[in-house]
Amino acid sequence: SAPQLPFTPGFGGAGVVEAVGEEVTDLAPGDHVGYAAQPLGAYTESRLISADRVVRLPAGIEDRVAAAMMLKGMTVQYLLRSTVVLKAGDTILFHAAAGGVGLIACQWAKHLGVTMIGTVGSEEKAELAHAHGCTHTILYNEEDFVERVQELTGGRGVDAVYDSVGRDTFHQSLDCLRMRGTLVLFGQSSGKVEPFDPAVLSGKGSLFLTRPTLFNYIASREDLLHSAIELFDVLQSGAVKADINQEYPLSEAQQAHKDLEARKTTGATLLLP
């Protein structure tokens, strides 16, 4: 459900610890930390946040990289490494491959040896996705992505579909899966999926459907650290890079949102206090 107004937006950020509570032993003033945590409140110059929800940044990970990558990067980590544990040789379909999450997924999938088919909205975004490791791209407004996926996979279908679009792509995404494949519905930018008969899943090949969210995958301190460490590892190795393509002063957050809604942005967008 939507938060009640007024509220301070933002789940993810990074910065320097100013002070810690008396019982906090693993953090100290001056430490650089990142987070992707509830409750909302990242659009601010400073905030009070539970110590068990932040992660100390390792050497080589700058604050701005962490701010850009904690939320989106750990999202990709749970999608590719937990919700479905991908392995070399697998094939996936990833909608919105040139978005902030999608470009990270392109790189991480390539690192894993996974063939990634990505849907995009323009030739420019197709080039961007290819440059980040996406194996094949489909212009969803010019091609039937179901037909193209079946063509690219020789009629087998993909092992998993990652769908953050929702209503407009849901049923077609099911048609892209191989027998016993998995649809990972992790967003609904086009709106909620209408109710449907679960028997549809058996009729299309005993498919699996999951509707995950990052916060269930980092609910415990152990899970949070595991996810963050895997993210830091691929960042430090260079397998995944942060694409920070837009930066706005915090005072211009409204313009940042307008540009995001108008699809004028690619990669990560930062607000700087």
C-alpha positions in Angstrom: 0.0 0.0 0.0 1.1 3.6 -0.7 2.5 5.5 2.3 0.4 8.3 3.8 1.4 11.9 2.9 3.5 13.6 3.9 6.5 11.3 3.9 10.2 11.3 3.0 10.9 8.9 0.0 13.9 6.7 -0.7 15.0 3.2 0.4 18.7 3.2 -0.5 21.7 5.4 0.2 25.2 5.7 1.6 27.2 8.0 3.7 29.4 8.5 6.8 28.4 7.5 10.3 28.1 10.6 12.6 27.3 8.8 15.8 26.3 5.4 17.2 24.2 4.1 20.1 25.8 2.8 23.3 25.2 -0.8 22.4 26.5 -0.6 18.8 29.9 -2.3 18.7 30.6 -3.0 15.0 30.3 0.5 13.7 32.0 3.8 14.7 31.8 7.4 13.7 33.7 8.0 10.5 32.7 4.6 9.0 31.4 4.6 5.4 28.2 2.6 5.1 25.5 1.8 2.6 21.9 0.5 3.0 18.8 -0.5 1.2 16.3 -0.6 4.0 12.8 0.1 5.3 11.4 2.4 6.4 11.5 5.1 3.7 13.6 8.1 4.4 16.7 8.3 2.2 15.9 11.7 0.6 17.6 13.6 3.4 21.0 15.0 4.4 21.1 12.9 7.6 18.9 10.2 9.2 18.6 7.9 12.1 18.7 4.3 11.0 19.0 0.9 12.8 22.7 -0.3 12.9 21.7 -3.8 11.8 20.3 -2.4 8.5 23.5 -0.8 7.3 26.7 -2.4 5.9 30.2 -1.1 6.2 31.7 -0.4 2.8 34.9 -2.3 1.9 37.9 -0.5 0.6 37.4 0.5 -3.0 33.6 1.0 -2.9 32.9 4.7 -2.9 29.8 6.2 -1.3 28.3 7.3 -4.6 28.7 3.7 -6.0 27.1 2.2 -2.9 24.3 4.7 -3.0 23.6 3.8 -6.7 24.0 0.0 -6.2 22.8 -1.1 -2.8 19.1 -1.3 -3.7 19.3 -2.2 -7.3 22.4 -4.4 -6.9 21.0 -6.5 -4.1 17.8 -6.8 -6.1 19.7 -8.4 -8.9 21.6 -10.5 -6.4 18.5 -12.1 -5.0 16.9 -12.4 -8.5 19.7 -14.2 -10.1 21.3 -16.0 -7.1 18.4 -16.8 -4.8 14.9 -16.6 -6.3 16.2 -18.7 -9.2 19.8 -20.0 -8.8 21.1 -19.5 -12.3 24.1 -21.4 -13.7 26.2 -21.2 -16.8 24.3 -22.3 -19.8 20.9 -21.1 -18.6 18.8 -18.7 -20.7 16.6 -16.0 -19.3 14.3 -13.2 -20.5 14.6 -9.9 -18.7 12.1 -7.2 -19.3 13.3 -3.5 -19.3 16.9 -4.6 -19.8 18.2 -1.1 -20.2 16.8 0.2 -16.9 18.7 0.6 -13.7 18.1 -3.0 -12.5 18.3 -4.3 -16.0 21.8 -3.0 -16.8 23.1 -4.6 -13.7 21.4 -7.8 -14.6 23.0 -7.7 -18.0 26.5 -7.6 -16.5 25.8 -10.1 -13.8 24.2 -12.6 -16.1 27.2 -12.4 -18.5 29.5 -13.0 -15.5 27.6 -16.2 -14.6 27.7 -17.5 -18.2 23.9 -17.0 -18.6 22.3 -16.2 -22.0 20.2 -13.1 -21.5 17.4 -12.0 -23.8 16.3 -8.5 -22.9 13.3 -6.4 -24.0 13.9 -2.7 -24.6 12.0 0.3 -26.0 14.4 1.7 -28.5 17.5 1.0 -30.7 19.5 3.2 -28.4 18.5 1.2 -25.3 19.2 -2.0 -27.3 22.8 -0.8 -27.9 23.1 0.1 -24.3 21.9 -3.4 -23.1 24.3 -5.1 -25.6 27.2 -3.0 -24.3 26.5 -4.3 -20.8 26.4 -8.0 -21.7 22.9 -8.7 -22.9 23.1 -11.5 -25.5 20.0 -10.6 -27.5 17.6 -7.7 -27.4 14.0 -7.4 -28.5 12.2 -4.1 -29.3 8.9 -4.8 -27.6 7.1 -2.1 -29.5 8.2 -3.5 -32.9 8.4 -7.3 -32.3 6.3 -10.0 -30.8 8.6 -10.9 -27.9 7.0 -14.3 -27.4 7.7 -15.3 -31.0 11.2 -13.9 -30.9 12.0 -15.7 -27.7 10.8 -19.0 -29.1 12.9 -18.3 -32.3 16.0 -17.6 -30.3 15.6 -20.7 -28.1 14.6 -23.1 -30.9 11.1 -23.4 -29.5 12.3 -24.6 -26.0 11.6 -21.4 -24.1 13.7 -19.8 -21.4 14.5 -21.1 -17.9 13.2 -18.0 -16.2 11.5 -14.7 -17.0 12.2 -11.7 -14.9 9.2 -9.3 -15.2 8.9 -6.0 -13.5 6.2 -4.7 -15.9 3.3 -6.7 -14.7 -0.2 -6.5 -16.3 1.0 -5.7 -19.8 3.5 -8.5 -20.1 2.4 -11.2 -17.6 0.6 -13.7 -19.8 3.0 -13.4 -22.7 5.9 -13.9 -20.2 4.3 -17.2 -19.2 4.3 -18.2 -22.9 8.1 -17.6 -23.1 9.0 -20.3 -20.5 10.2 -23.8 -21.0 8.4 -26.6 -19.2 8.8 -26.2 -15.4 10.3 -22.7 -16.0 9.8 -19.9 -13.5 8.2 -16.5 -13.9 9.7 -14.0 -11.4 7.3 -11.1 -11.1 9.2 -8.5 -9.2 7.3 -5.4 -10.1 4.2 -4.0 -11.8 5.1 -0.8 -13.6 2.1 -1.2 -16.0 -0.3 -2.1 -13.2 -1.5 -5.1 -11.2 -1.9 -8.5 -12.8 -5.6 -9.4 -13.0 -6.7 -12.5 -11.0 -6.3 -15.7 -13.0 -6.9 -19.4 -12.6 -3.7 -21.2 -11.3 -4.5 -24.1 -13.5 -3.1 -21.9 -16.3 0.3 -22.7 -14.9 -0.1 -26.4 -15.3 -1.6 -26.0 -18.8 1.5 -24.2 -19.9 3.9 -26.8 -18.6 3.8 -27.0 -14.8 5.2 -23.5 -14.5 6.4 -21.8 -11.3 5.3 -18.3 -10.4 6.8 -16.1 -7.6 6.2 -12.5 -6.5 9.3 -11.7 -4.5 10.6 -8.5 -2.9 14.1 -7.6 -1.8 13.2 -6.9 1.8 12.1 -10.6 2.3 15.6 -11.7 1.1 17.5 -9.4 3.4 15.2 -9.6 6.4 17.9 -11.1 8.7 21.3 -9.6 9.4 22.9 -12.8 8.0 20.9 -12.5 4.7 21.7 -8.8 4.4 25.4 -9.4 4.7 25.4 -12.4 2.4 23.7 -10.3 -0.3 25.9 -7.2 0.2 29.1 -9.3 0.2 28.1 -11.0 -3.1 27.4 -7.5 -4.6 30.7 -6.0 -3.3 32.6 -9.0 -4.8 31.3 -8.5 -8.3 31.9 -4.7 -8.0 35.4 -5.1 -6.8 36.3 -7.7 -9.5 34.9 -5.4 -12.2 32.4 -8.0 -13.4 29.7 -5.4 -12.6 30.1 -1.7 -12.8 27.8 1.1 -11.6 26.4 3.2 -14.4 25.7 6.5 -12.7 24.3 8.4 -15.6 22.3 11.2 -13.8 23.0 13.2 -10.7 20.7 15.9 -9.2 21.0 18.0 -6.1 18.6 16.8 -3.5 16.7 20.1 -3.9 15.9 19.0 -7.5 14.3 15.6 -6.5 11.1 16.7 -8.3 12.9 17.1 -11.6 14.6 13.8 -11.1 11.3 12.1 -10.7 9.9 13.8 -13.8 12.8 12.6 -15.9 12.4 9.1 -14.5 8.7 9.1 -15.3 9.4 10.4 -18.8 11.9 7.6 -19.4 14.7 10.1 -20.0 17.1 8.3 -17.7 19.3 5.2 -18.1 21.2 3.3 -15.4 21.4 4.8 -11.9 20.2 8.2 -10.8 21.7 9.9 -7.7 20.4 12.6 -5.4 23.3 14.5 -3.8 22.7 16.4 -0.5 
